[in-house]
Amino acid sequence: MQWWTVGFISVIFLCSQNLVSQEKPSVDAASLALTPPMGWNSWDGYGTTINEAQFKANARWMAQHLKPFGWKYVTVDMEWFVANPTAEGNSKTFQYSLDQNGRYMPAVSRFPSSANGAGFKPLADYVHSLGLRFGIHILRGIPNRRRSTNFPSPIRHTRQRTGRILPIPVPGISIISAPTRANRQRKLITTLLRRCTRDGELT
């Protein structure tokens, strides 16, 4: 081994030791959370079959027994838009609840307060009245069921229909991961995302 190689390795070693020995920046203890986010997720007890009455009962119990200790999140997990759920989820015979724009909506048979287009707002208001925070499992993109049926109404805030934007059937397809073979389609999807997004949230 030549002397310059040894010298180079020595310099690297010394520099690394210097970096390790440097003091780590101090962290203000007041900026650290005392606990991780603490809450309850419906999947843990019901799989995908939770309904409104069951959810409210669990929210009330948390408010009475766990909220004083910092628990505050209650979440409706996946497939709240399915009218005939199975505990394990992902059934091929699911009946989906979609609005006129092809977006997922709470299944009224399971969440009666969501009727007439009310969505989850009534249930969220109830959770907030208990001093808790409400959450749901959200899927990105366009429901594949809408793509396969090519809803007659255009995607909200656009004049585009899913049959034109997503012509290739792919399981679990979404706007973001849609396969595009031409620059024209990529530009179309980018434009669609801009029009469908307000303040970083899909409308």
C-alpha positions in Angstrom: 0.0 0.0 0.0 1.5 3.4 -1.0 2.0 6.2 1.5 -0.6 8.4 -0.1 -3.2 5.7 0.2 -2.4 5.4 3.9 -2.5 9.2 4.3 -5.9 9.4 2.6 -7.4 6.7 4.8 -6.0 8.4 7.9 -7.6 11.8 6.9 -10.9 10.2 6.3 -10.7 8.4 9.7 -9.8 11.6 11.5 -12.6 13.6 9.9 -15.2 10.9 10.8 -14.0 10.9 14.4 -14.4 14.7 14.4 -18.0 14.5 13.1 -18.9 11.8 15.7 -17.4 13.9 18.5 -19.4 17.0 17.7 -22.2 17.7 20.1 -25.7 16.9 18.9 -28.0 20.0 18.7 -30.0 20.4 21.9 -33.8 19.8 21.7 -36.2 21.9 23.6 -38.1 19.4 25.8 -41.2 21.6 25.6 -41.4 20.9 21.8 -41.6 17.1 22.3 -44.9 15.3 22.7 -45.3 13.5 26.0 -47.0 10.5 24.3 -47.5 9.2 20.8 -50.9 9.8 19.2 -53.3 7.8 21.3 -56.6 6.5 20.0 -58.8 3.6 18.8 -59.2 2.1 15.3 -62.3 0.2 14.4 -60.2 -2.5 12.5 -58.9 -3.8 15.8 -62.3 -4.9 17.0 -64.5 -5.2 14.0 -62.4 -5.6 10.9 -64.4 -3.8 8.2 -67.8 -4.4 9.7 -68.2 -1.5 12.1 -71.5 0.3 12.0 -72.6 3.7 13.5 -74.1 2.4 16.7 -71.0 0.3 17.5 -68.7 3.2 16.6 -70.6 5.6 18.9 -70.6 3.1 21.8 -66.8 2.8 21.5 -66.4 6.6 21.2 -68.5 7.1 24.4 -66.5 4.5 26.3 -63.2 6.2 25.3 -64.5 9.6 26.3 -65.6 8.3 29.7 -62.6 6.1 30.5 -59.6 7.0 28.4 -59.8 10.7 27.5 -58.6 11.8 30.9 -55.3 10.0 30.2 -54.7 11.6 26.8 -56.6 9.2 24.4 -58.5 11.3 21.8 -58.6 9.7 18.4 -61.4 7.4 17.2 -61.1 6.1 13.6 -63.5 4.4 11.2 -61.1 2.1 9.3 -61.3 0.7 5.8 -64.4 -0.1 3.6 -66.9 2.2 5.4 -68.3 2.7 1.9 -69.2 -1.1 1.6 -72.9 -2.0 2.2 -72.2 -5.7 2.7 -68.8 -6.0 4.4 -67.0 -9.1 5.6 -64.6 -9.0 8.6 -61.5 -9.7 6.6 -62.3 -7.2 3.8 -61.6 -7.2 0.1 -64.5 -9.4 -1.0 -65.2 -9.7 -4.7 -69.0 -9.3 -4.1 -68.9 -6.0 -2.3 -71.6 -3.5 -3.0 -70.1 0.0 -3.0 -71.7 3.3 -2.0 -70.8 6.0 -4.5 -72.2 9.5 -5.1 -73.2 11.0 -8.4 -69.5 11.9 -9.0 -68.4 8.3 -8.4 -66.8 9.1 -5.0 -67.0 6.8 -2.0 -69.7 7.6 0.5 -70.5 6.0 3.8 -72.9 3.0 3.4 -76.2 4.3 4.7 -77.2 0.8 5.8 -74.3 1.0 8.3 -74.1 4.7 9.0 -77.7 6.0 8.9 -76.7 9.6 9.7 -74.9 9.8 6.4 -78.2 9.7 4.4 -79.1 12.3 1.9 -75.5 13.1 1.1 -74.6 14.2 4.7 -71.5 11.9 4.6 -69.6 11.6 7.9 -70.3 15.1 9.2 -73.0 14.1 11.6 -70.9 11.3 13.1 -67.9 13.6 13.2 -69.9 16.2 15.0 -71.0 13.6 17.5 -67.4 12.6 18.2 -66.3 16.2 18.6 -69.2 16.7 21.1 -67.4 14.1 23.2 -64.2 16.1 23.1 -62.6 13.5 20.8 -61.2 13.7 17.3 -62.7 11.8 14.4 -60.7 10.0 11.7 -61.4 7.7 8.7 -59.4 5.5 6.4 -59.1 7.3 3.1 -58.3 5.8 -0.4 -56.5 7.9 -3.0 -57.6 8.4 -6.6 -60.7 7.3 -8.5 -62.6 4.2 -7.3 -62.0 1.4 -9.8 -65.7 0.7 -9.8 -66.3 4.2 -11.3 -63.7 3.5 -14.0 -65.3 0.2 -14.9 -68.8 1.7 -15.2 -67.7 5.0 -16.8 -70.1 7.2 -14.9 -72.1 9.5 -17.2 -71.2 12.5 -15.0 -67.7 14.1 -15.3 -65.2 14.0 -12.5 -65.9 16.8 -10.2 -64.3 20.2 -11.2 -63.5 18.8 -14.6 -65.2 18.0 -17.9 -63.3 14.7 -18.1 -64.8 11.2 -17.7 -62.9 8.3 -16.3 -63.2 6.2 -19.4 -61.1 8.7 -21.3 -58.5 9.2 -18.5 -58.2 5.6 -17.3 -58.7 3.4 -20.3 -56.5 0.5 -19.0 -58.2 -1.7 -16.3 -55.7 -2.2 -13.5 -56.7 -3.5 -10.0 -56.6 -0.8 -7.4 -55.9 1.9 -10.0 -55.7 5.5 -8.9 -55.1 8.9 -10.6 -51.5 9.0 -9.3 -50.6 5.5 -10.3 -52.5 5.3 -13.5 -50.4 3.9 -16.4 -50.0 6.5 -19.2 -48.4 5.8 -22.5 -48.4 9.3 -24.0 -47.4 12.7 -22.7 -50.9 13.9 -23.5 -52.4 11.6 -20.9 -49.8 12.6 -18.3 -50.6 16.3 -18.8 -54.3 15.4 -18.6 -53.9 13.7 -15.2 -51.7 16.5 -13.9 -54.4 19.0 -14.8 -57.1 16.8 -13.2 -55.1 16.7 -10.0 -54.8 20.4 -9.9 -58.5 20.9 -10.4 -59.5 18.3 -7.9 -57.2 19.6 -5.2 -57.9 22.5 -2.9 -55.4 23.3 -0.1 -53.8 19.9 -0.6 -57.0 17.9 -0.1 -59.1 16.1 -2.6 -62.5 17.7 -2.8 
